[in-house]
Amino acid sequence: MPDAVLDAVERAAGRRCSGVIRSLPSYINRVYTVGMEDGDFLVAKFYRPGRWTRAAILEEHAFVRACADDDIPVIAPLPLAAGGTLGDAGGIAFAVFPQRGGRPVEPADPGNALWGRLGALLARIHRVGETRAAPSRVTMHPLASAKADLEYLLDNDFLEEREAERLEAFGEDLLDQTVPLFDDVEMIRLHGDCQHTNVLERPDTGLFLIDFDDMMNGPPIHDLWMLLPGRADTAHAELEQLIEGYETFRAFDRRTLRLIEPLRAMRMTYYLAWCARQSRDAAFLQHNPGWGSRAFWARELAELEAQLAVIRERRY
């Protein structure tokens, strides 16, 4: 495998490798740091077969490269020697990135200027995101991603009958409660997995986002709420500073604050479906013992139902 990685990187980069290779932690994809003879280091990302179509990966690349072209600090895939940004190694799609280190950020108190800077960074990314569509990517909408995720869980025998009935009832209630809230809501390209663990900082570039692998279409608020340290009603100061920073570069529709708790429920459902798609892999089961058991589903369903109760209690 190391030789295959080195061969693929040499062909893609049009440069000789030094022979140094190191695997980086990543469950879904296979990612390696590769040393080059000129002393440079590249990161080679081999995409897990079957997760994304080639078109979906290219939409990710186009989004990140457009951000880089607009001087937004991101890590964009490098052009390959044969053209384009997506290579092929024995039927496995891969891309090559420059290696960039950074310090993980840890948002602290509400008075920290970091929140405004995060908001400004997201606004700049969203200005690029609004310029074109990504039809091959997930759309975070109740009638798109949530409906599809629920159907996948229910149609593939992941739950016993009693638990399946509870999940079906949850899904019906979720759609009833949330679909009207998404009327006339702006949908643009987003980072999609905008947790603080995907934000780094460097002295030369400041804050930057990494890992656009879960890029999706959705309302801009989806990237903002995922950064909050708690629910919006307990992180009001942080949310206000995010929005203030955001509005220095892009208008923000405050009506979409009502989508935060519905999006949280949809994110929970999305993650369950994501895990279900991996659940027959030995590596997944090794790291997630008990996944799919009746006890597991009892816990998850209780959390989903509790989140639905939060949505019902909100007065929009």
Order of alpha helices (4+ residues) and beta strands (2+ residues): alpha-beta-beta-beta-alpha-beta-beta-beta-alpha-alpha-alpha-beta-beta-beta-beta-alpha-alpha-alpha-alpha-alpha
